């Protein structure tokens, strides 16, 4: 799990501070074939409009590094 559901979410960005690809999924557990976006190593992604307010999940191709997540709320 990267972020819990938040009905007040106005925006979300993720920086993949890892040497491996990060796959991000809305609601369900991310997997090799289940994801919304693949963020490359040292890559940055901003959630497009309309903002999804459910849970955000992720999985790396290899377990190393971190996801730096910024969530905007009122």
mmCIF file as gemmi writes it, N, C-alpha and C atoms, coordinates in Angstrom:
data_model
loop_
_atom_site.group_PDB
_atom_site.id
_atom_site.type_symbol
_atom_site.label_atom_id
_atom_site.label_alt_id
_atom_site.label_comp_id
_atom_site.label_asym_id
_atom_site.label_entity_id
_atom_site.label_seq_id
_atom_site.pdbx_PDB_ins_code
_atom_site.Cartn_x
_atom_site.Cartn_y
_atom_site.Cartn_z
_atom_site.occupancy
_atom_site.B_iso_or_equiv
_atom_site.pdbx_formal_charge
_atom_site.auth_seq_id
_atom_site.auth_asym_id
_atom_site.pdbx_PDB_model_num
ATOM 1 N N . UNK Axp A 1 ? 0.848 -1.188 0 1 0 ? 1 A 1
ATOM 2 C CA . UNK Axp A 1 ? 0 0 0 1 0 ? 1 A 1
ATOM 3 C C . UNK Axp A 1 ? 0.888 1.243 0 1 0 ? 1 A 1
ATOM 4 N N . UNK Axp A 2 ? 0.592 2.162 -0.918 1 0 ? 2 A 1
ATOM 5 C CA . UNK Axp A 2 ? 1.338 3.421 -0.969 1 0 ? 2 A 1
ATOM 6 C C . UNK Axp A 2 ? 0.588 4.536 -0.239 1 0 ? 2 A 1
ATOM 7 N N . UNK Axp A 3 ? -0.737 4.642 -0.461 1 0 ? 3 A 1
ATOM 8 C CA . UNK Axp A 3 ? -1.566 5.64 0.219 1 0 ? 3 A 1
ATOM 9 C C . UNK Axp A 3 ? -2.948 5.047 0.459 1 0 ? 3 A 1
ATOM 10 N N . UNK Axp A 4 ? -3.506 5.335 1.624 1 0 ? 4 A 1
ATOM 11 C CA . UNK Axp A 4 ? -4.871 4.909 1.946 1 0 ? 4 A 1
ATOM 12 C C . UNK Axp A 4 ? -5.861 5.79 1.19 1 0 ? 4 A 1
ATOM 13 N N . UNK Axp A 5 ? -7.082 5.327 1.082 1 0 ? 5 A 1
ATOM 14 C CA . UNK Axp A 5 ? -8.148 6.126 0.466 1 0 ? 5 A 1
ATOM 15 C C . UNK Axp A 5 ? -8.292 7.439 1.236 1 0 ? 5 A 1
ATOM 16 N N . UNK Axp A 6 ? -8.612 8.513 0.511 1 0 ? 6 A 1
ATOM 17 C CA . UNK Axp A 6 ? -8.78 9.822 1.132 1 0 ? 6 A 1
ATOM 18 C C . UNK Axp A 6 ? -9.78 10.618 0.303 1 0 ? 6 A 1
ATOM 19 N N . UNK Axp A 7 ? -10.984 10.766 0.813 1 0 ? 7 A 1
ATOM 20 C CA . UNK Axp A 7 ? -12.044 11.482 0.093 1 0 ? 7 A 1
ATOM 21 C C . UNK Axp A 7 ? -11.7 12.948 -0.137 1 0 ? 7 A 1
ATOM 22 N N . UNK Axp A 8 ? -10.74 13.491 0.607 1 0 ? 8 A 1
ATOM 23 C CA . UNK Axp A 8 ? -10.361 14.896 0.497 1 0 ? 8 A 1
ATOM 24 C C . UNK Axp A 8 ? -9.146 15.123 -0.409 1 0 ? 8 A 1
ATOM 25 N N . UNK Axp A 9 ? -8.64 14.077 -1.042 1 0 ? 9 A 1
ATOM 26 C CA . UNK Axp A 9 ? -7.458 14.195 -1.901 1 0 ? 9 A 1
ATOM 27 C C . UNK Axp A 9 ? -7.746 15.148 -3.069 1 0 ? 9 A 1
ATOM 28 N N . UNK Axp A 10 ? -6.861 16.122 -3.257 1 0 ? 10 A 1
ATOM 29 C CA . UNK Axp A 10 ? -6.96 17.087 -4.362 1 0 ? 10 A 1
ATOM 30 C C . UNK Axp A 10 ? -5.868 16.876 -5.401 1 0 ? 10 A 1
ATOM 31 N N . UNK Axp A 11 ? -4.865 16.085 -5.057 1 0 ? 11 A 1
ATOM 32 C CA . UNK Axp A 11 ? -3.765 15.795 -5.971 1 0 ? 11 A 1
ATOM 33 C C . UNK Axp A 11 ? -2.812 14.812 -5.327 1 0 ? 11 A 1
ATOM 34 N N . UNK Axp A 12 ? -1.986 14.168 -6.175 1 0 ? 12 A 1
ATOM 35 C CA . UNK Axp A 12 ? -1.025 13.203 -5.666 1 0 ? 12 A 1
ATOM 36 C C . UNK Axp A 12 ? 0.115 13.089 -6.659 1 0 ? 12 A 1
ATOM 37 N N . UNK Axp A 13 ? 1.335 13.05 -6.146 1 0 ? 13 A 1
ATOM 38 C CA . UNK Axp A 13 ? 2.497 12.832 -7.008 1 0 ? 13 A 1
ATOM 39 C C . UNK Axp A 13 ? 3.389 11.788 -6.36 1 0 ? 13 A 1
ATOM 40 N N . UNK Axp A 14 ? 4.109 11.053 -7.212 1 0 ? 14 A 1
ATOM 41 C CA . UNK Axp A 14 ? 5.013 10.012 -6.741 1 0 ? 14 A 1
ATOM 42 C C . UNK Axp A 14 ? 6.352 10.163 -7.439 1 0 ? 14 A 1
ATOM 43 N N . UNK Axp A 15 ? 7.434 10.147 -6.655 1 0 ? 15 A 1
ATOM 44 C CA . UNK Axp A 15 ? 8.788 10.089 -7.189 1 0 ? 15 A 1
ATOM 45 C C . UNK Axp A 15 ? 9.335 8.715 -6.839 1 0 ? 15 A 1
ATOM 46 N N . UNK Axp A 16 ? 9.788 7.969 -7.841 1 0 ? 16 A 1
ATOM 47 C CA . UNK Axp A 16 ? 10.332 6.632 -7.628 1 0 ? 16 A 1
ATOM 48 C C . UNK Axp A 16 ? 11.826 6.727 -7.336 1 0 ? 16 A 1
ATOM 49 N N . UNK Axp A 17 ? 12.164 6.758 -6.058 1 0 ? 17 A 1
ATOM 50 C CA . UNK Axp A 17 ? 13.555 6.871 -5.621 1 0 ? 17 A 1
ATOM 51 C C . UNK Axp A 17 ? 14.147 5.47 -5.469 1 0 ? 17 A 1
ATOM 52 N N . UNK Axp A 18 ? 14.219 4.761 -6.578 1 0 ? 18 A 1
ATOM 53 C CA . UNK Axp A 18 ? 14.655 3.373 -6.607 1 0 ? 18 A 1
ATOM 54 C C . UNK Axp A 18 ? 15.39 3.116 -7.916 1 0 ? 18 A 1
ATOM 55 N N . UNK Axp A 19 ? 16.079 1.994 -7.998 1 0 ? 19 A 1
ATOM 56 C CA . UNK Axp A 19 ? 16.726 1.612 -9.254 1 0 ? 19 A 1
ATOM 57 C C . UNK Axp A 19 ? 15.822 0.696 -10.082 1 0 ? 19 A 1
ATOM 58 N N . UNK Axp A 20 ? 14.636 0.381 -9.56 1 0 ? 20 A 1
ATOM 59 C CA . UNK Axp A 20 ? 13.699 -0.519 -10.244 1 0 ? 20 A 1
ATOM 60 C C . UNK Axp A 20 ? 12.43 0.225 -10.652 1 0 ? 20 A 1
ATOM 61 N N . UNK Axp A 21 ? 11.726 -0.299 -11.638 1 0 ? 21 A 1
ATOM 62 C CA . UNK Axp A 21 ? 10.444 0.257 -12.078 1 0 ? 21 A 1
ATOM 63 C C . UNK Axp A 21 ? 9.397 0.036 -10.989 1 0 ? 21 A 1
ATOM 64 N N . UNK Axp A 22 ? 8.561 1.048 -10.763 1 0 ? 22 A 1
ATOM 65 C CA . UNK Axp A 22 ? 7.447 0.972 -9.818 1 0 ? 22 A 1
ATOM 66 C C . UNK Axp A 22 ? 6.146 0.961 -10.612 1 0 ? 22 A 1
ATOM 67 N N . UNK Axp A 23 ? 5.32 -0.049 -10.381 1 0 ? 23 A 1
ATOM 68 C CA . UNK Axp A 23 ? 3.992 -0.11 -10.995 1 0 ? 23 A 1
ATOM 69 C C . UNK Axp A 23 ? 2.981 0.354 -9.95 1 0 ? 23 A 1
ATOM 70 N N . UNK Axp A 24 ? 2.083 1.259 -10.354 1 0 ? 24 A 1
ATOM 71 C CA . UNK Axp A 24 ? 1.096 1.846 -9.452 1 0 ? 24 A 1
ATOM 72 C C . UNK Axp A 24 ? -0.295 1.446 -9.914 1 0 ? 24 A 1
ATOM 73 N N . UNK Axp A 25 ? -1.147 1.052 -8.969 1 0 ? 25 A 1
ATOM 74 C CA . UNK Axp A 25 ? -2.518 0.651 -9.273 1 0 ? 25 A 1
ATOM 75 C C . UNK Axp A 25 ? -3.497 1.408 -8.386 1 0 ? 25 A 1
ATOM 76 N N . UNK Axp A 26 ? -4.685 1.617 -8.915 1 0 ? 26 A 1
ATOM 77 C CA . UNK Axp A 26 ? -5.772 2.221 -8.142 1 0 ? 26 A 1
ATOM 78 C C . UNK Axp A 26 ? -6.604 1.105 -7.514 1 0 ? 26 A 1
ATOM 79 N N . UNK Axp A 27 ? -6.794 1.157 -6.203 1 0 ? 27 A 1
ATOM 80 C CA . UNK Axp A 27 ? -7.707 0.25 -5.525 1 0 ? 27 A 1
ATOM 81 C C . UNK Axp A 27 ? -7.191 -1.145 -5.271 1 0 ? 27 A 1
ATOM 82 N N . UNK Axp A 28 ? -6.791 -1.856 -6.302 1 0 ? 28 A 1
ATOM 83 C CA . UNK Axp A 28 ? -6.353 -3.254 -6.152 1 0 ? 28 A 1
ATOM 84 C C . UNK Axp A 28 ? -4.856 -3.324 -5.95 1 0 ? 28 A 1
ATOM 85 N N . UNK Axp A 29 ? -4.379 -4.485 -5.529 1 0 ? 29 A 1
ATOM 86 C CA . UNK Axp A 29 ? -2.935 -4.681 -5.4 1 0 ? 29 A 1
ATOM 87 C C . UNK Axp A 29 ? -2.294 -4.625 -6.781 1 0 ? 29 A 1
ATOM 88 N N . UNK Axp A 30 ? -1.211 -3.888 -6.904 1 0 ? 30 A 1
ATOM 89 C CA . UNK Axp A 30 ? -0.497 -3.794 -8.174 1 0 ? 30 A 1
ATOM 90 C C . UNK Axp A 30 ? 0.197 -5.124 -8.461 1 0 ? 30 A 1
ATOM 91 N N . UNK Axp A 31 ? 0.344 -5.435 -9.741 1 0 ? 31 A 1
ATOM 92 C CA . UNK Axp A 31 ? 1.019 -6.668 -10.156 1 0 ? 31 A 1
ATOM 93 C C . UNK Axp A 31 ? 1.653 -6.422 -11.518 1 0 ? 31 A 1
ATOM 94 N N . UNK Axp A 32 ? 2.385 -7.4 -12.005 1 0 ? 32 A 1
ATOM 95 C CA . UNK Axp A 32 ? 3.081 -7.257 -13.286 1 0 ? 32 A 1
ATOM 96 C C . UNK Axp A 32 ? 2.136 -6.838 -14.41 1 0 ? 32 A 1
ATOM 97 N N . UNK Axp A 33 ? 0.892 -7.308 -14.391 1 0 ? 33 A 1
ATOM 98 C CA . UNK Axp A 33 ? -0.068 -6.976 -15.452 1 0 ? 33 A 1
ATOM 99 C C . UNK Axp A 33 ? -1.247 -6.146 -14.96 1 0 ? 33 A 1
ATOM 100 N N . UNK Axp A 34 ? -1.228 -5.742 -13.685 1 0 ? 34 A 1
ATOM 101 C CA . UNK Axp A 34 ? -2.326 -4.959 -13.109 1 0 ? 34 A 1
ATOM 102 C C . UNK Axp A 34 ? -1.762 -3.657 -12.563 1 0 ? 34 A 1
ATOM 103 N N . UNK Axp A 35 ? -1.876 -2.599 -13.369 1 0 ? 35 A 1
ATOM 104 C CA . UNK Axp A 35 ? -1.367 -1.298 -12.94 1 0 ? 35 A 1
ATOM 105 C C . UNK Axp A 35 ? -1.932 -0.198 -13.819 1 0 ? 35 A 1
ATOM 106 N N . UNK Axp A 36 ? -1.839 1.026 -13.34 1 0 ? 36 A 1
ATOM 107 C CA . UNK Axp A 36 ? -2.283 2.206 -14.079 1 0 ? 36 A 1
ATOM 108 C C . UNK Axp A 36 ? -1.106 2.867 -14.781 1 0 ? 36 A 1
ATOM 109 N N . UNK Axp A 37 ? 0.04 2.885 -14.101 1 0 ? 37 A 1
ATOM 110 C CA . UNK Axp A 37 ? 1.222 3.555 -14.642 1 0 ? 37 A 1
ATOM 111 C C . UNK Axp A 37 ? 2.486 2.838 -14.166 1 0 ? 37 A 1
ATOM 112 N N . UNK Axp A 38 ? 3.492 2.822 -15.031 1 0 ? 38 A 1
ATOM 113 C CA . UNK Axp A 38 ? 4.823 2.336 -14.666 1 0 ? 38 A 1
ATOM 114 C C . UNK Axp A 38 ? 5.719 3.558 -14.52 1 0 ? 38 A 1
ATOM 115 N N . UNK Axp A 39 ? 6.319 3.728 -13.348 1 0 ? 39 A 1
ATOM 116 C CA . UNK Axp A 39 ? 7.215 4.854 -13.104 1 0 ? 39 A 1
ATOM 117 C C . UNK Axp A 39 ? 8.645 4.315 -13.148 1 0 ? 39 A 1
ATOM 118 N N . UNK Axp A 40 ? 9.459 4.811 -14.082 1 0 ? 40 A 1
ATOM 119 C CA . UNK Axp A 40 ? 10.833 4.306 -14.181 1 0 ? 40 A 1
ATOM 120 C C . UNK Axp A 40 ? 11.682 4.746 -12.987 1 0 ? 40 A 1
ATOM 121 N N . UNK Axp A 41 ? 12.832 4.132 -12.851 1 0 ? 41 A 1
ATOM 122 C CA . UNK Axp A 41 ? 13.781 4.512 -11.818 1 0 ? 41 A 1
ATOM 123 C C . UNK Axp A 41 ? 14.033 6.015 -11.886 1 0 ? 41 A 1
ATOM 124 N N . UNK Axp A 42 ? 13.96 6.669 -10.735 1 0 ? 42 A 1
ATOM 125 C CA . UNK Axp A 42 ? 14.162 8.12 -10.616 1 0 ? 42 A 1
ATOM 126 C C . UNK Axp A 42 ? 13.118 8.917 -11.411 1 0 ? 42 A 1
ATOM 127 N N . UNK Axp A 43 ? 11.975 8.287 -11.695 1 0 ? 43 A 1
ATOM 128 C CA . UNK Axp A 43 ? 10.903 8.936 -12.447 1 0 ? 43 A 1
ATOM 129 C C . UNK Axp A 43 ? 9.888 9.602 -11.538 1 0 ? 43 A 1
ATOM 130 N N . UNK Axp A 44 ? 9.129 10.523 -12.117 1 0 ? 44 A 1
ATOM 131 C CA . UNK Axp A 44 ? 8.131 11.324 -11.399 1 0 ? 44 A 1
ATOM 132 C C . UNK Axp A 44 ? 6.803 11.2 -12.12 1 0 ? 44 A 1
ATOM 133 N N . UNK Axp A 45 ? 5.702 11.121 -11.359 1 0 ? 45 A 1
ATOM 134 C CA . UNK Axp A 45 ? 4.359 11.01 -11.941 1 0 ? 45 A 1
ATOM 135 C C . UNK Axp A 45 ? 3.392 11.833 -11.124 1 0 ? 45 A 1
ATOM 136 N N . UNK Axp A 46 ? 2.51 12.561 -11.804 1 0 ? 46 A 1
ATOM 137 C CA . UNK Axp A 46 ? 1.43 13.302 -11.153 1 0 ? 46 A 1
ATOM 138 C C . UNK Axp A 46 ? 0.105 12.7 -11.578 1 0 ? 46 A 1
ATOM 139 N N . UNK Axp A 47 ? -0.775 12.478 -10.622 1 0 ? 47 A 1
ATOM 140 C CA . UNK Axp A 47 ? -2.087 11.92 -10.919 1 0 ? 47 A 1
ATOM 141 C C . UNK Axp A 47 ? -2.883 12.9 -11.778 1 0 ? 47 A 1
ATOM 142 N N . UNK Axp A 48 ? -3.441 12.417 -12.89 1 0 ? 48 A 1
ATOM 143 C CA . UNK Axp A 48 ? -4.229 13.3 -13.749 1 0 ? 48 A 1
ATOM 144 C C . UNK Axp A 48 ? -5.629 13.543 -13.166 1 0 ? 48 A 1
ATOM 145 N N . UNK Axp A 49 ? -6.296 14.548 -13.686 1 0 ? 49 A 1
ATOM 146 C CA . UNK Axp A 49 ? -7.694 14.827 -13.337 1 0 ? 49 A 1
ATOM 147 C C . UNK Axp A 49 ? -8.586 13.841 -14.074 1 0 ? 49 A 1
ATOM 148 N N . UNK Axp A 50 ? -9.703 13.416 -13.555 1 0 ? 50 A 1
ATOM 149 C CA . UNK Axp A 50 ? -10.181 13.681 -12.203 1 0 ? 50 A 1
ATOM 150 C C . UNK Axp A 50 ? -9.376 12.885 -11.186 1 0 ? 50 A 1
ATOM 151 N N . UNK Axp A 51 ? -9.177 13.449 -10.024 1 0 ? 51 A 1
ATOM 152 C CA . UNK Axp A 51 ? -8.349 12.834 -8.985 1 0 ? 51 A 1
ATOM 153 C C . UNK Axp A 51 ? -9.071 11.618 -8.397 1 0 ? 51 A 1
ATOM 154 N N . UNK Axp A 52 ? -8.372 10.508 -8.372 1 0 ? 52 A 1
ATOM 155 C CA . UNK Axp A 52 ? -8.874 9.274 -7.771 1 0 ? 52 A 1
ATOM 156 C C . UNK Axp A 52 ? -8.673 9.366 -6.262 1 0 ? 52 A 1
ATOM 157 N N . UNK Axp A 53 ? -9.708 9.085 -5.486 1 0 ? 53 A 1
ATOM 158 C CA . UNK Axp A 53 ? -9.63 9.232 -4.031 1 0 ? 53 A 1
ATOM 159 C C . UNK Axp A 53 ? -9.537 7.904 -3.278 1 0 ? 53 A 1
ATOM 160 N N . UNK Axp A 54 ? -9.5 6.803 -4.007 1 0 ? 54 A 1
ATOM 161 C CA . UNK Axp A 54 ? -9.386 5.487 -3.365 1 0 ? 54 A 1
ATOM 162 C C . UNK Axp A 54 ? -7.947 5.175 -2.987 1 0 ? 54 A 1
ATOM 163 N N . UNK Axp A 55 ? -7.742 3.937 -2.543 1 0 ? 55 A 1
ATOM 164 C CA . UNK Axp A 55 ? -6.411 3.479 -2.138 1 0 ? 55 A 1
ATOM 165 C C . UNK Axp A 55 ? -5.469 3.409 -3.345 1 0 ? 55 A 1
ATOM 166 N N . UNK Axp A 56 ? -4.189 3.699 -3.103 1 0 ? 56 A 1
ATOM 167 C CA . UNK Axp A 56 ? -3.142 3.64 -4.13 1 0 ? 56 A 1
ATOM 168 C C . UNK Axp A 56 ? -2.158 2.55 -3.703 1 0 ? 56 A 1
ATOM 169 N N . UNK Axp A 57 ? -1.896 1.602 -4.586 1 0 ? 57 A 1
ATOM 170 C CA . UNK Axp A 57 ? -0.981 0.496 -4.291 1 0 ? 57 A 1
ATOM 171 C C . UNK Axp A 57 ? 0.149 0.472 -5.304 1 0 ? 57 A 1
ATOM 172 N N . UNK Axp A 58 ? 1.251 -0.152 -4.926 1 0 ? 58 A 1
ATOM 173 C CA . UNK Axp A 58 ? 2.392 -0.218 -5.831 1 0 ? 58 A 1
ATOM 174 C C . UNK Axp A 58 ? 3.201 -1.481 -5.632 1 0 ? 58 A 1
ATOM 175 N N . UNK Axp A 59 ? 3.98 -1.805 -6.664 1 0 ? 59 A 1
ATOM 176 C CA . UNK Axp A 59 ? 4.896 -2.938 -6.585 1 0 ? 59 A 1
ATOM 177 C C . UNK Axp A 59 ? 6.119 -2.615 -7.434 1 0 ? 59 A 1
ATOM 178 N N . UNK Axp A 60 ? 7.293 -2.937 -6.922 1 0 ? 60 A 1
ATOM 179 C CA . UNK Axp A 60 ? 8.532 -2.729 -7.662 1 0 ? 60 A 1
ATOM 180 C C . UNK Axp A 60 ? 8.938 -4.018 -8.359 1 0 ? 60 A 1
ATOM 181 N N . UNK Axp A 61 ? 9.678 -3.889 -9.448 1 0 ? 61 A 1
ATOM 182 C CA . UNK Axp A 61 ? 10.229 -5.069 -10.124 1 0 ? 61 A 1
ATOM 183 C C . UNK Axp A 61 ? 11.299 -5.724 -9.262 1 0 ? 61 A 1
ATOM 184 N N . UNK Axp A 62 ? 11.965 -4.942 -8.432 1 0 ? 62 A 1
ATOM 185 C CA . UNK Axp A 62 ? 12.94 -5.436 -7.461 1 0 ? 62 A 1
ATOM 186 C C . UNK Axp A 62 ? 12.78 -4.586 -6.205 1 0 ? 62 A 1
ATOM 187 N N . UNK Axp A 63 ? 12.951 -5.193 -5.059 1 0 ? 63 A 1
ATOM 188 C CA . UNK Axp A 63 ? 12.732 -4.474 -3.807 1 0 ? 63 A 1
ATOM 189 C C . UNK Axp A 63 ? 13.965 -3.69 -3.389 1 0 ? 63 A 1
ATOM 190 N N . UNK Axp A 64 ? 14.012 -2.421 -3.807 1 0 ? 64 A 1
ATOM 191 C CA . UNK Axp A 64 ? 15.07 -1.525 -3.354 1 0 ? 64 A 1
ATOM 192 C C . UNK Axp A 64 ? 14.605 -0.084 -3.529 1 0 ? 64 A 1
ATOM 193 N N . UNK Axp A 65 ? 14.911 0.755 -2.6 1 0 ? 65 A 1
ATOM 194 C CA . UNK Axp A 65 ? 14.531 2.158 -2.708 1 0 ? 65 A 1
ATOM 195 C C . UNK Axp A 65 ? 13.182 2.449 -2.074 1 0 ? 65 A 1
ATOM 196 N N . UNK Axp A 66 ? 12.672 3.625 -2.393 1 0 ? 66 A 1
ATOM 197 C CA . UNK Axp A 66 ? 11.445 4.129 -1.791 1 0 ? 66 A 1
ATOM 198 C C . UNK Axp A 66 ? 10.595 4.872 -2.806 1 0 ? 66 A 1
ATOM 199 N N . UNK Axp A 67 ? 9.346 5.105 -2.442 1 0 ? 67 A 1
ATOM 200 C CA . UNK Axp A 67 ? 8.467 5.993 -3.197 1 0 ? 67 A 1
ATOM 201 C C . UNK Axp A 67 ? 8.281 7.237 -2.343 1 0 ? 67 A 1
ATOM 202 N N . UNK Axp A 68 ? 8.575 8.39 -2.909 1 0 ? 68 A 1
ATOM 203 C CA . UNK Axp A 68 ? 8.361 9.66 -2.209 1 0 ? 68 A 1
ATOM 204 C C . UNK Axp A 68 ? 7.015 10.185 -2.707 1 0 ? 68 A 1
ATOM 205 N N . UNK Axp A 69 ? 6.031 10.232 -1.821 1 0 ? 69 A 1
ATOM 206 C CA . UNK Axp A 69 ? 4.648 10.549 -2.202 1 0 ? 69 A 1
ATOM 207 C C . UNK Axp A 69 ? 4.227 11.864 -1.569 1 0 ? 69 A 1
ATOM 208 N N . UNK Axp A 70 ? 3.631 12.725 -2.382 1 0 ? 70 A 1
ATOM 209 C CA . UNK Axp A 70 ? 3.059 13.974 -1.896 1 0 ? 70 A 1
ATOM 210 C C . UNK Axp A 70 ? 1.572 13.944 -2.198 1 0 ? 70 A 1
ATOM 211 N N . UNK Axp A 71 ? 0.769 14.09 -1.159 1 0 ? 71 A 1
ATOM 212 C CA . UNK Axp A 71 ? -0.684 14.117 -1.325 1 0 ? 71 A 1
ATOM 213 C C . UNK Axp A 71 ? -1.187 15.505 -0.977 1 0 ? 71 A 1
ATOM 214 N N . UNK Axp A 72 ? -1.954 16.1 -1.858 1 0 ? 72 A 1
ATOM 215 C CA . UNK Axp A 72 ? -2.516 17.425 -1.62 1 0 ? 72 A 1
ATOM 216 C C . UNK Axp A 72 ? -3.932 17.287 -1.078 1 0 ? 72 A 1
ATOM 217 N N . UNK Axp A 73 ? -4.186 17.957 0.032 1 0 ? 73 A 1
ATOM 218 C CA . UNK Axp A 73 ? -5.517 17.978 0.654 1 0 ? 73 A 1
ATOM 219 C C . UNK Axp A 73 ? -5.827 19.421 1.032 1 0 ? 73 A 1
ATOM 220 N N . UNK Axp A 74 ? -7.116 19.717 1.224 1 0 ? 74 A 1
ATOM 221 C CA . UNK Axp A 74 ? -7.443 21.101 1.587 1 0 ? 74 A 1
ATOM 222 C C . UNK Axp A 74 ? -6.933 21.488 2.959 1 0 ? 74 A 1
